[in-house]
Every structure is written in C-alpha cells, then in structure tokens.
Amino acid sequence: MRARFDKIFERWFVSEPALFVVICSHEVVPNDKIKCPVRSGCGRIEYNPDFVREMSDAALEEALKTEAIRILLKHPYERRPDGCSAEAIAVGSNLTVADNYPFARFNMKIPADYGFKPGLPYETYARLAEQTGEGSDERDANTDLSELWEDDPLQIAMINGLIDGIKDWGSIAGDLAERVKASTRASIDWKKVLFGFRAQVLSQERHLTRMRPSRRTGFDNMGSVRQFTSRLIIALDVSGSISSDAISYFLGVVNSAFKYGITEIEVIQFETVVTATQALKHALRETIAVGRGGTDFQAPVDYAAERDVDGLVILTDGEAPEPVIPVGFNANILWVCESEYAYRQHSGWMKKSGRVCTMNLR
C-alpha cells in the first residue's frame, strides 16, 4: 500500500513541485474508520485502506491532488463559514477545488452540477449547499471529509510559508496559483495564537478536600480541587529594531490573553544579556528601554531554564543565531516575530524549539 503512495510522491518531486511540498508538510496515515477515501486536517492526510485498494493508481493520485490543493487553499484550517454544517463545508470545498482544477478519474462534482455559478468563493458554495441541501446523498462521506477541520492559525502560517517558496506550480493553472498566492496576504490572527499558547502552558495542581465530595462516593471519600500554578516569562528583544510603542501594544495584548490561569508573569528585556526584569501588571510603556546592541537568544532561554517556568514568549525580529535548548528544558516556547519579513526569514529554525506567529499592530 505504502509503495503506491511513494511512487506517486516520487513522480510529484519532478513534475508537481507545489503538490510535493504540501504532501511533505503533512503526515500520511491510514484510517479504516473514515467513510471517504482520503481526507486532510490536523497536520495529516488520512486514507481508508479498503477504499484505496479498489482505486486505480490514477484515481488515487487525483484523490491526493484534491487534498493537496485543498490544503493550499487552507480550507481545513480556516474558520468555518458561519451557519454551515460539516457536510455543507465539505461540499463547498469540493466545489471550489473542482471549479479550479480539472479531474479526469476522480469523481468531483462542479458547481454547474448543482445549478450554482462558477467562480464563487468557498464560503459562498458552503452556504449555498447548506441552504439547498445539495450533497445530502453523500452525507456520511462529506461529514467525515471535514471532521478534522478546525481554525488553526499556526497551520495557516506554515502553509503560507510553503506557498511563498514555491517557484514551479506544475499542473496548477496560473489563475489558481495566483489565487493561492494572494491568500497568503491575509493576516494571521496572532492573538488567537497567544490564547492557544495559554491553554498549552497551563499546569494544574490537584488538592484533596473535604469541602467538595467525590462525585462517585459522596462525602465518604475526599473530593479534589485544582489550582493553576503556571509561571510565564515574556522576553522582549530590545536591541533596537522594535519600537517602544509596538512593545507596549504587544504587552497589553499579552496581559489580556494571560489574565486568568497564570499565577506569575515576568517580563524580561534582553540584548546579549538580560538587562531588566519586572512583573507584568499593565502595558509597561514607561519602563521599556530600547537599546542599540546585538541580540543573543541564549540569554532569555538560559534565564527561563534556571527558573523552571512553564512557558517562554519571545518577541523579536529574529536577527540572532539560533539558541541551544538546555537538556531538561521543559518550558513551552512561543516565538512572536515582529513582522511578516521576520517570520519568513526565521520561522524555519524557530519551529524546532516551539510555536511561531507574527505580530500585527491592530
């Protein structure tokens, strides 16, 4: 089974560079529970081995092309169109893909099959499918197709990075390629990334208590409560490229995002060494001292390692060597790039040690 996939991917390496880089960014795994041949989402491409065995190599290749194009269009990782069911958004996505890419052997309906106009956005097709009930004859397969889809700004950022590096679009027509490239100019909701990181770093301590009974045995046994004990460090690169206003705005958003559930937030300023530390209680506008020296990411990483914190958020332009993560360092790291340019230049190495997003001043 795997040999069939490898043969297709080897061919794409030469003839379909755009599709090849997309496939390489996702894990290809079997799932015999799904009711559709192939689906994507959550960083993977799943296939049903029973369905795939019945498909010709040409049909399997087109099924994989469908998911690769769907990922390039970012349908599995964008916010779901309001008021649309899982079935409707799958139909909307399929119509968008089929409307922009010709398929010969993989059965893909086009907008005209449902009486819809061609060239409409994915969200519009999804709402039309919801209103008309089109695609209900394949309800289970369509519902399964979009089961993994969820709003994921980090995946969107990763895909945008891949798109920016594509030079040869292979069989993807110019109009579709331009549409895909244009989609990278949409802003990343970096504030959502912060809230997601907050959920990632929260740790809890469980304490037994007689004041709350066990749900199973009542007051015969002790119940429990959980208290948040997470500690967070915000590291600000003040070497000169990031303005005080931008830092103040960033800290205001951080303070809002981490208001609940974090017991301690410490702000540190660094260049080649940590130059100042302070508890975060407000935007700290008056305390930021922007310098003009160099930058060394080892300084905040080592500082966090010595204090055994749960999370480290680093705001930077990325212009410094990659730090060495100490053995036993368990804190989650979030790199916040101060510009899209910084993200494109440095997100590759940053992703080795944590999550990455881009700050937008809005």
N, C-alpha and C positions, 0 to 999 in steps of 0.2 A: 504493500500500500504506500509506504513512505517513498519508495523508489519512483512511483508515478509523480508524486509532488516534486521530488528532487529534479526529475527530468524536465519538468515544466519550468522550474525556477532557474535551472542552468540555461535554458533557452532564453528566458527573460533577461538574464545577465547580459546577453549580447544584443537582443532585439527590442527589449522593453525595459530600459533603464529606470524609468519612472515607477513602473509597477514593481520592479525588483526591489527598489529601496523601501517601498511601502511594505512589501511582504517581509523583508528582513527586520522591520521595526516591530513586528508582531509575532507572537509565538503561535505556531500551527499545531493544534492538538485535536485528538478525536473526542467525540461526544455522541454516544449511541442513543441518547435520550431525546435529542432535538428532532423536530418534525420537518426541518428544511435541510437541504443538502449541505450548505455552507452558510456560516454567519460570522459576524465580526463584532468586536466590542471589548472593553476592559483590557485592552492591550493584547488580545489574542484573536486568532481566526480558528473557529471550531468547525469540524466537519463530521457528518454522520457516516461511519464506515459502510453501513448497509446500503445507503443511497449511493455513495461514491462507487461501490463495486459495480453497480448497474449502469454507470455513466461511461461514455466513451472518453478517451483522453482529451478529445477536442472539446466536449461538453464540460468536462472538469476544468479545463483551462479557462473556459469562458466564465464558469461559476466563480473561479478565483479572481478573474479580472473584475467581475462585478463587485466583489468585496474590496479589492484594491482601489477601485475608482470611488466606491462609497466612502472609504477611509480618506482618500484625497479630498473629497468634498466635505469631510468631517461630520457626516450625518450621525455616526454612533456616539459622538462626543459633544454635540451641541445641545442647548436647552430644547426640550421637546416643544413643538408648537402647542400653544395653549388650546385646551379643549379637545385634543386628539387622542384617540386610543392607541395602544401599541400596534394594533392591526392597521390603523389608518396611517401612522407614520411610516410603517414598513412599505405600504403601498405607495405613499408619496415619494419615498426614497427610491424605490424601484422605478417609478415612472421618470424621475429625474435622471437616473443613471441611463435607462434605456433611451430617453429622449436625446441624450448627448453622446452615446456610444453605440455603434451597430453590433448586434449579436446575431450570429448565424445559427448556432446549435443549442444555445441555452435559452429556454423559453422565457422571454421577458416581454411583458405587455408594454405598449407605448401609450401615451395619452389619448390618441385617437381611438384606441380600443374601448375607452370608457366615455368617449364623446367630449374629452377635455381638449383645450387648446394646447398646442406645443409651446415650448419655451417659457413656461411659467416656473416660478421658484418652487423649491421643495416644500416649503411651508404651505404654499397655496394648494399644491396637489394633495398634501396630507389633509387639509381642511375640506377640500372637495370630496375626498374619499370618505371622510367622517360624515359629511352631510348626505352623500348619496348611498353609502353602504357598499360602494364598489370594493371588490376584493374579498367580500364575505364568503365566497365559495372556497377560499383557501384560508379561512380564519386561523386555524391552528398553526399552519406553516408561517403565516405572516406575523402572528403574535410571537412565535418562537424566534423569528428572524430579528426582532428588535428587543428581545428580552434583556440583552446585555447593555443596551444603550443608556447612557447617563451623562449628565453635564460634567465634563472633565476638562477644565482649562489647561491643565498640565499636558494632557494628551494633545490638545489643540496646539499648544506651543511647540511640542515636539514635532507634530506633523508640519506645522508652518516652517520649522527649521529644515525639514527634509525638502519641502517644496522650494525653498529659497536656493537649495543646492542643485536642483535638477536642471541639467543643460539639454538633455535629449529626451523628448517626450514620447518617442516611439510611435505607436499606433494611435495615441491620444491626439485628436484633431486640434488644430490651432485655437478654435473657439473655446473648446473645453479647457485646454491648457491655460488660456488667458483667464477664464473664469476661476480656475483653481488658484492661479497666481494672485488674482485680485482678492480672493478670500483671505489671504494672509495679512492684508492690510486692516482687517477688522481687529479691534483692540481686545486684549486678553483681560478678563476680569480678575485682576491681581488681588483684589480684596477678597474674592471667594477663595483664592488660593490660601490666603492668610487664615481664613476661618477653617479651611480644611486642615491646615497645618496645626491649628489649635487643637482640633479633635485628635490629631495624631499624637501629640505630645502629652495629652492629659494622662496622668497616672493617679491611681486611687489607693488609699489605704483602707482596709476593712477593719472595723472595730466591733466587737461583740457588745451588746447592750441588752439590759433587762427592760428598757423602756419601750422597745419595739419587739413584739412577739414573732416567733418563727411562723411563716405562713402555713407550714405543714403541721406543726405540733403545738401552736399557740404558746402560752407562757411556760409550758413545761421545759422548753429549751430557749436559750438566748437567741435573740434576733441579731441583726447587724446593721450598721450604717457605714457609708463610705464617705470619706473626706478627700477632697482634692489636695494634693501636695506638690503639684508641679512647679518647677522653677525654670525660668526662661531668661536668656541673655540676648539683648538686642545689640549688635555690633555695628557701629557706624564708621565707614571709611571716610575720614575727614582729611584725606591727603590733598584735597583741593579741587577735584573735578565735580563735586556735588554741592549745590548751593545750600545755604542755611535754610532758605525757605522750603526747598524740596525735602530736606531732612525733617524740618518741623512738621510739614504736612504728613510725611510718612509716619512719624511718631504718633501723630494724632490718630491716624487710621489704626496703627498697631494697638494703641491704648484702648480703642473701641473694640477691636477684634478679640483682645485677650482680657477684657474686663472681668469676665467671670470664669472661674475654674483654675486660674493660675494664681498661686499663693505669693509669688515673688517675681517681679520683672526688673532686671538690672540693665541699664543702658551703659555701654562702654564705647568710648571713642578711641580709634586706633589709626596709626600710620604704620611705622615699622615696629612700634611697640604700643601697648595700651596706654593712652595718655590721660583718660579721665573715666570715672565710674560714677553712676548715680541711679537712684531708684526712679522708675518711670511713674509719674503721677499726673502729668499733663504733657503738652506738646514740647516743653523744654526749650522753647525758642531762644530764651536769653542765655542759655548755657552752652550753646554749640560753638566750638572754636574751630573753624575750618583752617587747616594748615596748608602747607605747600611742600611737604616732604614726600618721601616714597611710601609704598604700601607693602605690608607683609601680612598675608592671611594667617601665617603660623601664630601670630600674636593672639588673635581672638580665639583660635582653635585651642591653643595651649591654655589660655585663661579659662575657657569653659571646661576643659578636661580636668583642671585642678580643682574645680568646684562641683563636679558631679551633678551638672544640671540636666534637665530633661530635653531642652530644646535650645538651639542657637540660630538666630536670624541675622543674616549679614547683608547690609545694604552697601552696594559697591558698584564701581564701573568695571570691575574685573581686571584692571590693569596691574597684575602682580602674578608671580609664579603660583602654581597650584600647591596648596599646603599638604603636609604629610599628616594623615589622621593617626593619632597615637593608638597603640594597642590598648584595647579595653575601653575605647571611647564609645559610649552608648547613646549619646545625645543625638536627637534628630536635627538635621541641618536644613535650613531654607535659605537659599541664595536669592536675593532680590536685586536684579540688575536695574540700574537707574535709567536705562534707555534700551530701545529695541536693538540698536547697534551693539551695545554691550552684551545683550542676550545672544545675538548671532555669533559674536566673536568668542564667547567664553562658556556658553551653556554646555558644550560638549564635555569639558573636564569637570565642570561644576556638578553635573549629574552623577558623577562617580561617587560623590560623597553625600548627596542629598537631593532635595527638590529645588526647582528653579522657576522663577517667574520674572516678569518685567513690571516695573512700577510705572503707572500712568498718573499724571497730575490732574486728576479730575474727580 
